[in-house]
Amino acid sequence: MILKIIKTTHNFCLISILIFCFSQNRALSASREPTISVLILKDKKIRIRSDKSIPLTIKGQRFSNKKIKGLTLKKQNNRTTLIFDKNKQKIYDLKNEDKFVVRSSDRRGIWVGQKRYAGKLNIFISDNQILVVNVLGIEKYLSSVVGSEMPPKWPLEALKAQAIASRTYALKQKGNPLYDIDSTNMNQVYIGLEAGTHKTKRAVNSTRSLVLTYKNKLINALFHSSSAGMTENSQDVWKNKYPYLSSVKDFDKNNPKLRWNKKFSKSQLQNLFPTIGGINKIEILNVTSTGRVKNVRIHGEFGTDQISGVDIRKRMNLKSTLVRFQFIEDNDSISSDESHKVLPANLSENEPLTYIVRVGDSLILIADQYDVSVESLVALNNIKDPSFINIGQRLLVPKNSPNSLSTNKILVVSGYGAGHGVGMSQWGAKYMANKGEKANVILKYFYKGVEIKPFKKYFL
């Protein structure tokens, strides 16, 4: 009987020790998880409230762990005020650079406007606006990001590839004073708890802590929606050249939004380019090896200007820089379903055509076909080695005639793909996942020479 009691006691102690060790390991693992600070809102009027009955806690220089149901912040006429739900007659005046923290123990999160967020909120009062920064664990953050950046119904391996790329991208941004990352497509989209699904959480959990590295440093894990056949070299979009961000073939032809058009009236162009009086003519000066516009010269009523493809995309809110420009009669229409082998860059005679290189083509043959010089093809397309061109490569072919935008014409921008075209193509990742490829294969295809490892601080 004594031996039985001793044995039972021994087993109980062993189980207790195992439970203690497991709980300690979980606590240690949670404490090691990096946090991320995300700018979720910047406005002059902000509403924050609890989900239901569990109160929020506000803490700062003016408030010491005050329990509240909700609050409203407003900036108007150089005055910033705060009002709590329970006592709307009491108005608190806030000073510039005031800051405080809002927390909740409710797993349903905190409402900011029409969206719910996990973690805590840092509130900053600035000269012009009120900033709300969501601070939370990177894994909780990613459950929403993956569902915001990629449709949750897509293949799991594509979602896992997105999770690893997004984790890497976010951690690479850490270190800024007020917040690490924006919640819009300026960085990567994050819309709170509503975007997280069982499938996105599974994608995040199954890749927990995994990041992309190059020479033991986090890569700049850029991604985009669709490149229209070929991703872009980083140095052809921005100044920095990253060996792992090199052009590769994309598999996004099944993207239903692969081709698009956008129209601009004369008055719209005048509003967009007021200093030169709108646009009467656009010259494409050079393109990248994949056919994306690098630089253009725009002609207006009051002069000309030279602008990069990246800048004109931003100014005109275009989906990509893989574009060509056409001036057409206002009552004409362009079908987005048309498929051209050679696309007019502009209906005017002096704007270049786009030619897709075929088997057996050379610069000499193409130049003869269009009665232009090889030198003009080399200069316009920024070709470094005239003896070598790729099958499927897009080339601009120059033409020479005057062009003007009359009052009864509009500018139509015809484009392909969506995004900057650098790094992982999300539609390409979906295609590869549907073909049975795993997340690590997808990532190593789009990011050349990288490794996938659990995150370590020295990777930063």
C-alpha positions as CSV (number, residue, x, y, z in Angstrom):
1,M,0.0,0.0,0.0
2,I,2.9,2.4,0.9
3,L,4.6,1.5,-2.4
4,K,1.4,2.3,-4.3
5,I,1.1,5.7,-2.6
6,I,4.7,6.5,-3.3
7,K,4.3,5.5,-6.9
8,T,1.1,7.6,-7.3
9,T,2.8,10.6,-5.7
10,H,5.8,10.2,-8.0
11,N,3.6,10.1,-11.1
12,F,1.7,13.2,-9.9
13,C,5.0,15.1,-9.3
14,L,6.2,14.1,-12.7
15,I,3.0,15.3,-14.4
16,S,3.2,18.6,-12.4
17,I,6.8,19.1,-13.6
18,L,5.9,18.4,-17.2
19,I,2.9,20.8,-17.1
20,F,5.0,23.5,-15.4
21,C,7.8,23.1,-18.1
22,F,5.3,23.2,-20.9
23,S,3.6,26.4,-19.6
24,Q,7.0,28.0,-19.1
25,N,8.0,27.1,-22.6
26,R,4.8,28.6,-24.0
27,A,5.3,31.8,-22.0
28,L,8.9,32.0,-23.1
29,S,7.9,31.4,-26.7
30,A,5.2,34.1,-26.5
31,S,7.7,36.6,-24.9
32,R,10.1,36.0,-27.7
33,E,7.5,36.8,-30.4
34,P,8.4,40.1,-32.0
35,T,5.8,42.9,-31.9
36,I,4.9,45.2,-34.7
37,S,3.6,48.8,-34.6
38,V,1.1,49.5,-37.4
39,L,-0.3,52.9,-38.3
40,I,-4.0,52.1,-38.8
41,L,-5.6,55.5,-38.8
42,K,-4.6,59.2,-39.3
43,D,-7.5,61.6,-39.2
44,K,-9.0,64.6,-37.5
45,K,-11.9,62.7,-35.8
46,I,-11.5,59.3,-34.4
47,R,-14.0,57.0,-32.5
48,I,-12.7,54.2,-30.2
49,R,-14.9,51.8,-28.2
50,S,-15.0,48.5,-26.5
51,D,-16.7,45.5,-28.2
52,K,-19.3,44.9,-25.6
53,S,-19.4,45.0,-21.8
54,I,-15.7,44.6,-21.1
55,P,-14.3,48.1,-20.5
56,L,-11.2,49.6,-22.1
57,T,-8.3,51.0,-20.1
58,I,-6.7,54.3,-21.0
59,K,-3.3,55.3,-19.6
60,G,-1.1,58.4,-20.1
61,Q,0.1,61.6,-18.5
62,R,-3.5,62.8,-18.1
63,F,-5.1,59.4,-17.3
64,S,-3.9,56.6,-15.0
65,N,-5.5,53.2,-15.9
66,K,-9.0,54.8,-16.3
67,K,-11.7,52.4,-17.2
68,I,-13.9,53.6,-20.1
69,K,-16.5,52.3,-22.5
70,G,-15.4,54.4,-25.4
71,L,-13.9,57.8,-26.4
72,T,-14.0,60.3,-29.2
73,L,-11.0,62.4,-30.3
74,K,-11.5,65.5,-32.5
75,K,-9.1,68.1,-34.0
76,Q,-10.8,71.3,-35.1
77,N,-9.6,74.9,-35.3
78,N,-6.2,74.3,-33.7
79,R,-7.9,72.6,-30.8
80,T,-7.8,68.8,-30.0
81,T,-10.4,67.5,-27.6
82,L,-11.2,64.1,-26.0
83,I,-14.7,63.1,-24.7
84,F,-15.5,59.8,-22.9
85,D,-18.8,58.1,-23.5
86,K,-20.0,58.1,-19.9
87,N,-19.5,61.9,-19.4
88,K,-19.9,63.8,-22.7
89,Q,-20.2,67.1,-20.9
90,K,-16.6,66.8,-19.6
91,I,-14.2,67.9,-22.5
92,Y,-10.5,67.3,-22.2
93,D,-8.2,69.6,-24.1
94,L,-5.1,67.8,-25.5
95,K,-1.8,69.4,-26.3
96,N,0.4,68.8,-29.3
97,E,2.6,65.7,-28.9
98,D,0.3,64.3,-26.1
99,K,0.2,60.5,-26.2
100,F,-1.6,57.8,-24.4
101,V,-2.3,54.0,-24.6
102,V,-5.7,52.2,-24.9
103,R,-5.9,48.5,-23.9
104,S,-8.5,45.8,-23.6
105,S,-8.6,42.3,-22.1
106,D,-11.4,41.4,-24.5
107,R,-10.3,38.8,-27.1
108,R,-12.8,40.4,-29.5
109,G,-10.5,43.4,-29.7
110,I,-11.0,47.2,-29.8
111,W,-13.2,49.0,-32.3
112,V,-11.5,51.9,-34.2
113,G,-14.2,53.3,-36.4
114,Q,-15.7,50.4,-38.2
115,K,-12.8,47.9,-37.7
116,R,-11.7,45.8,-34.8
117,Y,-8.1,45.3,-33.7
118,A,-6.2,43.0,-31.3
119,G,-3.4,44.2,-29.1
120,K,-3.1,47.8,-27.8
121,L,-3.5,51.2,-29.3
122,N,-0.9,54.0,-29.1
123,I,-2.6,57.4,-29.6
124,F,-0.4,60.4,-30.7
125,I,-1.5,64.0,-31.1
126,S,0.4,65.8,-33.9
127,D,0.2,69.2,-35.4
128,N,-2.3,68.3,-38.1
129,Q,-3.9,65.0,-37.2
130,I,-4.5,62.3,-34.7
131,L,-2.5,59.1,-35.2
132,V,-3.6,55.6,-34.0
133,V,-1.0,52.9,-33.9
134,N,-1.9,49.3,-33.3
135,V,0.8,47.4,-31.4
136,L,0.5,43.6,-31.4
137,G,2.4,40.3,-31.9
138,I,3.7,39.7,-35.4
139,E,1.8,36.4,-35.8
140,K,-1.6,37.9,-34.8
141,Y,-0.9,40.8,-37.2
142,L,-0.1,38.3,-40.1
143,S,-3.4,36.5,-39.7
144,S,-5.1,39.6,-40.9
145,V,-2.4,40.7,-43.4
146,V,-2.6,37.4,-45.3
147,G,-6.3,37.6,-45.6
148,S,-6.1,41.3,-46.6
149,E,-3.4,40.8,-49.3
150,M,-4.6,37.5,-50.8
151,P,-8.1,36.0,-51.1
152,P,-8.4,33.4,-48.2
153,K,-10.0,30.9,-50.5
154,W,-6.8,30.6,-52.5
155,P,-4.6,27.5,-52.1
156,L,-3.0,27.0,-48.7
157,E,0.5,26.9,-50.1
158,A,0.1,30.3,-51.7
159,L,-1.2,31.7,-48.4
160,K,1.8,30.2,-46.6
161,A,4.1,31.8,-49.1
162,Q,2.3,35.1,-48.5
163,A,2.7,34.7,-44.8
164,I,6.4,34.1,-44.9
165,A,6.9,37.0,-47.4
166,S,4.7,39.4,-45.3
167,R,6.4,38.4,-42.0
168,T,9.8,39.1,-43.6
169,Y,8.7,42.4,-45.1
170,A,7.1,43.6,-41.8
171,L,10.1,42.7,-39.6
172,K,12.4,44.4,-42.1
173,Q,10.6,47.7,-41.4
174,K,11.1,47.6,-37.6
175,G,12.9,50.5,-35.9
176,N,11.0,53.6,-36.7
177,P,10.1,55.9,-33.8
178,L,6.3,56.2,-33.9
179,Y,5.4,53.1,-35.9
180,D,7.1,50.4,-38.0
181,I,4.7,50.0,-40.9
182,D,1.6,51.5,-42.6
183,S,-1.6,49.5,-42.9
184,T,-2.3,50.5,-46.6
185,N,-0.8,49.2,-49.9
186,M,2.0,51.7,-49.3
187,N,3.5,48.9,-47.3
188,Q,1.1,45.9,-46.9
189,V,-2.7,45.9,-46.3
190,Y,-3.9,45.3,-42.7
191,I,-7.6,45.8,-41.9
192,G,-7.9,44.2,-38.5
193,L,-9.5,41.1,-37.0
194,E,-12.2,40.8,-39.7
195,A,-9.7,39.7,-42.4
196,G,-8.4,36.7,-40.4
197,T,-10.0,33.4,-41.2
198,H,-9.4,29.8,-40.2
199,K,-7.4,29.2,-43.4
200,T,-5.2,32.4,-43.0
201,K,-4.5,31.5,-39.4
202,R,-3.5,28.0,-40.4
203,A,-1.1,29.5,-43.0
204,V,0.4,31.7,-40.4
205,N,0.6,29.1,-37.7
206,S,2.2,26.5,-39.9
207,T,4.9,28.9,-41.0
208,R,5.4,30.5,-37.5
209,S,8.5,32.6,-37.2
210,L,9.8,31.6,-40.7
211,V,11.4,34.4,-42.7
212,L,13.4,34.9,-45.9
213,T,17.1,35.7,-45.6
214,Y,20.0,36.4,-47.9
215,K,23.5,36.1,-46.4
216,N,21.8,35.9,-42.9
217,K,19.9,39.2,-43.3
218,L,16.2,39.7,-43.9
219,I,15.5,40.4,-47.5
220,N,13.3,43.2,-48.8
221,A,10.5,40.8,-49.5
222,L,8.5,42.8,-52.1
223,F,5.5,41.3,-53.7
224,H,2.8,42.4,-56.1
225,S,-0.5,41.2,-57.6
226,S,0.5,40.5,-61.2
227,S,3.5,41.2,-63.4
228,A,1.9,40.3,-66.8
229,G,4.3,37.6,-67.8
230,M,7.7,38.7,-66.4
231,T,8.6,40.1,-63.0
232,E,11.0,43.1,-62.9
233,N,14.5,43.7,-61.7
234,S,14.6,45.9,-58.6
235,Q,17.2,48.2,-60.1
236,D,14.9,48.9,-63.1
237,V,12.2,50.2,-60.8
238,W,14.2,51.8,-58.0
239,K,17.9,52.7,-57.6
240,N,18.8,49.7,-55.4
241,K,19.9,46.4,-56.9
242,Y,19.1,43.3,-54.9
243,P,20.4,40.0,-56.3
244,Y,17.4,38.2,-55.0
245,L,15.0,40.5,-56.8
246,S,15.7,39.5,-60.3
247,S,13.3,39.2,-63.3
248,V,11.7,35.8,-63.7
249,K,8.9,34.4,-65.8
250,D,5.5,34.9,-64.2
251,F,2.5,32.5,-64.4
252,D,-0.3,35.0,-64.1
253,K,-2.1,34.7,-67.5
254,N,-5.3,33.4,-65.8
255,N,-5.6,36.7,-63.9
256,P,-9.0,38.1,-64.9
257,K,-7.7,41.6,-64.5
258,L,-4.5,41.1,-66.4
259,R,-5.4,43.8,-68.9
260,W,-7.0,47.2,-68.0
261,N,-7.6,50.7,-69.4
262,K,-8.0,54.0,-67.8
263,K,-9.3,57.2,-69.4
264,F,-8.4,60.9,-68.8
265,S,-10.2,63.9,-70.1
266,K,-8.4,67.1,-71.0
267,S,-9.6,68.8,-67.8
268,Q,-8.5,65.9,-65.6
269,L,-5.0,66.1,-67.2
270,Q,-4.9,69.8,-66.5
271,N,-5.7,69.2,-62.9
272,L,-3.1,66.4,-62.6
273,F,-0.3,68.4,-64.4
274,P,-1.2,72.1,-63.7
275,T,2.4,73.5,-64.1
276,I,2.6,72.5,-67.8
277,G,-1.1,72.9,-68.5
278,G,-2.1,69.3,-68.9
279,I,-0.8,66.8,-71.4
280,N,-1.0,67.2,-75.2
281,K,1.6,64.6,-76.0
282,I,3.5,61.8,-74.2
283,E,6.8,60.4,-75.5
284,I,8.1,57.2,-74.0
285,L,11.8,57.7,-73.7
286,N,12.9,54.3,-72.6
287,V,11.5,51.0,-71.1
288,T,12.9,48.2,-69.0
289,S,13.8,44.8,-70.5
290,T,10.2,43.6,-69.6
291,G,8.6,46.6,-71.4
292,R,7.7,48.7,-68.4
293,V,8.0,52.5,-68.8
294,K,11.1,53.9,-67.2
295,N,10.9,57.6,-68.3
296,V,8.5,59.7,-70.3
297,R,8.5,63.3,-71.6
298,I,5.1,65.0,-71.3
299,H,4.2,68.0,-73.4
300,G,1.6,70.5,-72.2
301,E,0.2,73.9,-73.0
302,F,2.9,75.7,-71.0
303,G,6.0,73.5,-71.6
304,T,7.4,70.0,-71.2
305,D,8.6,67.9,-68.3
306,Q,10.4,64.6,-68.0
307,I,9.1,62.1,-65.4
308,S,9.8,58.6,-64.4
309,G,7.4,55.7,-65.0
310,V,7.1,55.2,-61.2
311,D,6.2,58.9,-60.7
312,I,3.7,59.0,-63.5
313,R,2.0,55.8,-62.2
314,K,1.7,57.5,-58.8
315,R,0.4,60.8,-60.2
316,M,-2.2,59.2,-62.5
317,N,-3.0,56.3,-60.0
318,L,-2.2,53.6,-62.6
319,K,-2.1,49.9,-61.7
320,S,1.3,49.4,-63.1
321,T,4.0,50.9,-65.3
322,L,3.5,48.3,-68.0
323,V,1.5,50.9,-70.0
324,R,1.1,52.5,-73.4
325,F,-0.7,55.8,-74.1
326,Q,-3.3,56.5,-76.8
327,F,-5.2,59.7,-77.7
328,I,-8.7,58.8,-79.0
329,E,-11.9,60.5,-79.9
330,D,-14.1,61.0,-76.9
331,N,-16.9,58.8,-78.2
332,D,-14.6,55.9,-79.1
333,S,-14.3,52.9,-76.7
334,I,-11.6,50.4,-76.0
335,S,-12.4,46.8,-75.2
336,S,-10.5,45.3,-72.3
337,D,-10.9,41.9,-73.9
338,E,-8.9,42.7,-77.0
339,S,-5.6,40.8,-77.4
340,H,-2.9,42.4,-79.5
341,K,0.5,41.1,-80.4
342,V,1.7,44.5,-81.4
343,L,0.1,47.3,-79.3
344,P,0.1,50.9,-80.4
345,A,1.9,53.0,-77.8
346,N,-0.1,56.0,-79.0
347,L,-2.4,56.6,-81.9
348,S,-0.2,59.5,-83.0
349,E,2.5,58.7,-85.5
350,N,5.5,59.7,-83.3
351,E,4.7,57.4,-80.4
352,P,6.3,54.0,-80.4
353,L,4.7,50.6,-80.9
354,T,5.2,47.6,-78.7
355,Y,6.7,44.5,-80.5
356,I,6.9,41.1,-78.8
357,V,10.1,39.3,-79.9
358,R,9.5,36.0,-81.6
359,V,11.8,33.0,-82.5
360,G,14.4,34.0,-85.0
361,D,14.0,37.7,-84.5
362,S,17.0,40.0,-84.2
363,L,17.3,43.8,-83.8
364,I,18.4,44.1,-87.5
365,L,15.3,42.2,-88.7
366,I,12.9,44.2,-86.5
367,A,14.5,47.5,-87.5
368,D,14.2,46.5,-91.2
369,Q,10.5,45.5,-90.7
370,Y,9.6,48.9,-89.3
371,D,12.1,50.9,-91.3
372,V,13.9,52.3,-88.3
373,S,17.6,52.2,-87.2
374,V,19.1,49.6,-84.9
375,E,20.6,52.5,-82.9
376,S,17.1,53.9,-82.2
377,L,15.9,50.5,-81.0
378,V,18.9,50.2,-78.7
379,A,18.5,53.7,-77.2
380,L,14.7,53.5,-76.8
381,N,14.8,50.1,-75.1
382,N,18.0,50.7,-73.0
383,I,19.6,47.6,-74.5
384,K,23.1,46.9,-73.3
385,D,24.0,44.0,-75.6
386,P,22.5,44.6,-79.1
387,S,23.5,41.0,-80.1
388,F,21.1,39.5,-77.6
389,I,17.3,39.8,-77.2
390,N,14.9,37.4,-75.4
391,I,12.0,35.5,-77.0
392,G,8.9,37.1,-75.5
393,Q,10.7,40.4,-74.7
394,R,8.7,43.6,-75.3
395,L,10.5,46.1,-77.5
396,L,9.4,49.7,-78.3
397,V,9.6,50.5,-82.0
398,P,9.9,54.3,-82.7
399,K,7.7,56.2,-85.2
400,N,7.9,59.8,-86.3
401,S,4.9,62.1,-86.6
402,P,3.4,65.0,-84.7
403,N,0.9,64.5,-82.0
404,S,-1.6,66.7,-80.2
405,L,-4.6,66.3,-77.9
406,S,-7.5,68.2,-79.4
407,T,-10.5,69.2,-77.3
408,N,-12.6,66.3,-78.6
409,K,-10.0,63.7,-77.6
410,I,-9.2,61.9,-74.4
411,L,-6.1,60.1,-73.2
412,V,-6.5,56.3,-72.7
413,V,-3.8,54.4,-70.8
414,S,-3.7,50.7,-71.7
415,G,-2.0,48.6,-69.2
416,Y,-1.1,45.1,-68.0
417,G,-0.7,43.6,-64.6
418,A,-1.0,45.3,-61.2
419,G,1.8,46.5,-58.9
420,H,5.4,47.4,-59.2
421,G,6.2,44.0,-60.7
422,V,9.2,43.2,-58.3
423,G,9.5,40.1,-56.2
424,M,6.7,37.5,-55.7
425,S,3.7,37.7,-58.0
426,Q,0.6,36.7,-56.0
427,W,-1.2,35.4,-59.1
428,G,1.9,33.5,-60.1
429,A,2.1,32.0,-56.6
430,K,-1.6,30.9,-56.9
431,Y,-0.8,29.2,-60.2
432,M,2.2,27.4,-58.8
433,A,0.3,26.3,-55.7
434,N,-2.5,24.9,-57.9
435,K,0.1,22.9,-59.7
436,G,1.2,21.3,-56.5
437,E,4.2,23.4,-55.6
438,K,4.9,24.0,-51.9
439,A,5.4,27.4,-50.3
440,N,9.2,27.1,-50.1
441,V,9.5,26.3,-53.8
442,I,7.2,29.2,-54.7
443,L,9.3,31.6,-52.6
444,K,12.7,30.4,-53.9
445,Y,11.5,30.8,-57.4
446,F,10.5,34.4,-57.1
447,Y,13.3,35.4,-54.6
448,K,16.6,34.1,-56.1
449,G,19.2,32.6,-53.7
450,V,17.3,33.0,-50.5
451,E,17.0,30.8,-47.4
452,I,13.9,30.2,-45.3
453,K,14.8,30.2,-41.5
454,P,13.2,30.9,-38.1
455,F,13.6,34.6,-37.3
456,K,16.6,35.7,-35.2
457,K,17.3,39.2,-34.0
458,Y,20.7,39.3,-35.8
459,F,18.8,39.0,-39.1
460,L,17.8,42.6,-38.8
